Amino acid sequence: MIQKGEHVPCVGALTYDDGGRLLLIRRGNEPGRGLWSLPGGRVEPGEDDAAALVREMAEETGLLIRPGPLVGRVQRGPYSIADYRCTIVGGELRAGDDALDARWCDAAALAELPLVAQLLDTLTEWDALPR
């Protein structure tokens, strides 16, 4: 249970394929169940952001990644989310763990999906929209 005033550290992955499409997952749990978002989740005790990114991406997408630079930070309720650019180094895309679905999205597909609040605005602000 999250206590009032508590900030929960989280990470998110901005991962693109060779065609410039962005990887999104359809959330299986609250907050945002059924909405599309960047893959990611909570940083567990004893983990740094890089370890959390590697774990969350493997669990949610089946992909092995190399974390890259910090793109930006957002606050969504109690969740303090650090979003990093990531590079795929292995694995095969599949929805797993907390994800109902996972897919590569170009700009047109992104515009058609029900997204978590403020994702489109944030990606636009960060100049991180897919092609």
The 8 nearest C-alpha neighbors of each residue, nearest first, counted from 0:
[[1, 2, 3, 5, 7, 77, 6, 4],
 [0, 2, 5, 3, 77, 7, 6, 4],
 [1, 3, 5, 4, 0, 6, 77, 7],
 [4, 2, 5, 1, 77, 6, 0, 76],
 [3, 5, 2, 6, 77, 1, 76, 7],
 [6, 4, 2, 3, 77, 7, 1, 78],
 [7, 5, 77, 78, 79, 8, 4, 76],
 [6, 8, 78, 79, 77, 9, 5, 41],
 [9, 7, 79, 42, 41, 78, 80, 6],
 [10, 8, 41, 80, 42, 40, 79, 81],
 [11, 9, 81, 80, 39, 40, 82, 52],
 [10, 12, 39, 82, 38, 37, 81, 83],
 [13, 11, 83, 82, 38, 14, 84, 85],
 [12, 14, 84, 83, 85, 37, 15, 82],
 [13, 15, 85, 22, 21, 12, 84, 86],
 [16, 14, 21, 20, 19, 22, 17, 13],
 [15, 17, 19, 18, 20, 21, 14, 103],
 [16, 18, 19, 15, 20, 21, 14, 87],
 [19, 17, 16, 20, 130, 15, 105, 129],
 [20, 18, 130, 16, 15, 17, 129, 21],
 [19, 21, 105, 129, 104, 15, 16, 103],
 [22, 20, 15, 104, 129, 103, 14, 23],
 [21, 23, 103, 14, 102, 15, 104, 20],
 [24, 22, 37, 36, 102, 101, 38, 35],
 [23, 25, 101, 35, 36, 100, 38, 98],
 [24, 26, 35, 100, 99, 34, 98, 33],
 [27, 25, 32, 98, 33, 34, 28, 99],
 [26, 28, 98, 97, 32, 99, 33, 25],
 [29, 27, 32, 26, 30, 97, 31, 33],
 [30, 28, 32, 31, 27, 26, 33, 34],
 [29, 31, 32, 28, 26, 115, 27, 34],
 [30, 32, 29, 34, 115, 33, 26, 28],
 [31, 33, 28, 29, 26, 27, 34, 30],
 [34, 32, 26, 25, 27, 31, 35, 99],
 [35, 33, 114, 25, 31, 113, 115, 32],
 [36, 34, 25, 114, 24, 115, 26, 113],
 [37, 35, 23, 24, 115, 114, 38, 25],
 [36, 38, 23, 11, 12, 24, 39, 13],
 [39, 37, 11, 12, 24, 23, 36, 56],
 [40, 38, 11, 55, 10, 12, 37, 52],
 [41, 39, 9, 10, 55, 11, 42, 38],
 [40, 42, 9, 8, 43, 10, 7, 39],
 [41, 43, 9, 51, 8, 46, 48, 40],
 [42, 44, 46, 41, 45, 51, 47, 8],
 [45, 43, 46, 42, 47, 41, 51, 8],
 [44, 46, 43, 47, 42, 50, 51, 48],
 [47, 45, 43, 44, 50, 51, 42, 48],
 [46, 48, 50, 49, 51, 45, 42, 43],
 [47, 49, 51, 50, 52, 10, 42, 46],
 [50, 48, 52, 51, 47, 66, 53, 46],
 [49, 51, 53, 52, 47, 48, 46, 54],
 [52, 50, 48, 54, 42, 49, 53, 55],
 [53, 51, 49, 55, 50, 54, 56, 48],
 [52, 54, 50, 56, 51, 55, 64, 57],
 [55, 53, 51, 57, 52, 56, 58, 50],
 [54, 56, 58, 52, 39, 57, 53, 51],
 [57, 55, 59, 53, 60, 58, 54, 52],
 [56, 58, 61, 62, 54, 55, 60, 59],
 [57, 59, 55, 56, 96, 95, 60, 61],
 [60, 58, 95, 96, 56, 98, 57, 94],
 [61, 59, 94, 93, 62, 56, 92, 57],
 [62, 60, 57, 92, 93, 91, 90, 58],
 [63, 61, 90, 57, 60, 91, 92, 89],
 [62, 64, 89, 90, 88, 57, 87, 53],
 [65, 63, 87, 88, 86, 53, 85, 66],
 [64, 66, 86, 85, 87, 67, 88, 53],
 [67, 65, 85, 49, 64, 84, 86, 83],
 [68, 66, 84, 85, 83, 65, 69, 86],
 [69, 67, 83, 84, 70, 66, 85, 82],
 [68, 70, 83, 71, 82, 84, 67, 81],
 [71, 69, 83, 82, 68, 84, 125, 72],
 [72, 70, 82, 69, 81, 73, 83, 125],
 [73, 71, 81, 80, 82, 74, 79, 70],
 [72, 74, 80, 79, 75, 81, 71, 82],
 [73, 75, 79, 78, 80, 76, 72, 77],
 [76, 74, 78, 77, 73, 79, 80, 116],
 [75, 77, 78, 74, 79, 6, 7, 4],
 [76, 78, 6, 7, 75, 5, 79, 74],
 [79, 77, 7, 75, 76, 6, 74, 80],
 [80, 78, 74, 8, 9, 7, 73, 6],
 [79, 81, 9, 10, 73, 72, 78, 74],
 [82, 80, 72, 10, 71, 11, 9, 83],
 [83, 81, 11, 71, 10, 12, 70, 69],
 [84, 82, 69, 70, 12, 68, 13, 67],
 [83, 85, 13, 67, 68, 12, 14, 70],
 [86, 84, 66, 14, 67, 65, 13, 12],
 [85, 87, 65, 64, 14, 88, 66, 84],
 [88, 86, 64, 89, 63, 65, 85, 62],
 [87, 89, 64, 63, 86, 65, 90, 62],
 [90, 88, 63, 87, 62, 91, 64, 61],
 [89, 91, 62, 63, 61, 92, 88, 87],
 [90, 92, 61, 62, 93, 89, 60, 63],
 [93, 91, 61, 60, 62, 90, 94, 101],
 [94, 92, 60, 61, 95, 101, 91, 100],
 [95, 93, 100, 101, 60, 98, 59, 99],
 [94, 96, 59, 98, 60, 58, 97, 93],
 [95, 97, 59, 58, 98, 94, 99, 27],
 [96, 98, 27, 59, 95, 28, 26, 99],
 [99, 97, 27, 26, 95, 94, 100, 25],
 [100, 98, 27, 25, 94, 26, 97, 95],
 [101, 99, 94, 25, 98, 24, 102, 93],
 [102, 100, 24, 94, 23, 25, 93, 60],
 [103, 101, 23, 22, 104, 24, 100, 92],
 [102, 104, 22, 21, 20, 23, 105, 101],
 [105, 103, 20, 21, 108, 109, 22, 102],
 [104, 106, 20, 129, 108, 130, 107, 109],
 [105, 107, 109, 129, 130, 108, 110, 104],
 [108, 106, 110, 109, 105, 111, 104, 130],
 [109, 107, 111, 104, 105, 110, 106, 112],
 [108, 110, 106, 111, 107, 112, 104, 105],
 [109, 111, 107, 108, 112, 106, 113, 119],
 [112, 110, 108, 109, 107, 113, 114, 106],
 [113, 111, 109, 114, 110, 108, 35, 34],
 [112, 114, 34, 35, 111, 115, 33, 110],
 [115, 113, 35, 34, 112, 36, 116, 118],
 [114, 116, 34, 36, 118, 35, 31, 117],
 [115, 117, 118, 114, 119, 31, 120, 75],
 [116, 118, 120, 119, 121, 115, 114, 122],
 [119, 117, 121, 120, 116, 115, 122, 114],
 [118, 120, 122, 121, 117, 123, 114, 128],
 [121, 119, 123, 117, 118, 122, 124, 125],
 [120, 122, 124, 118, 123, 119, 117, 125],
 [123, 121, 127, 125, 119, 128, 124, 120],
 [122, 124, 126, 120, 121, 125, 128, 119],
 [125, 123, 121, 122, 126, 120, 127, 119],
 [124, 126, 122, 127, 123, 121, 70, 71],
 [125, 127, 123, 124, 128, 122, 121, 129],
 [128, 126, 122, 125, 123, 129, 124, 13],
 [127, 129, 122, 126, 123, 130, 106, 21],
 [130, 128, 20, 105, 106, 21, 19, 127],
 [129, 19, 105, 106, 20, 128, 18, 21]]
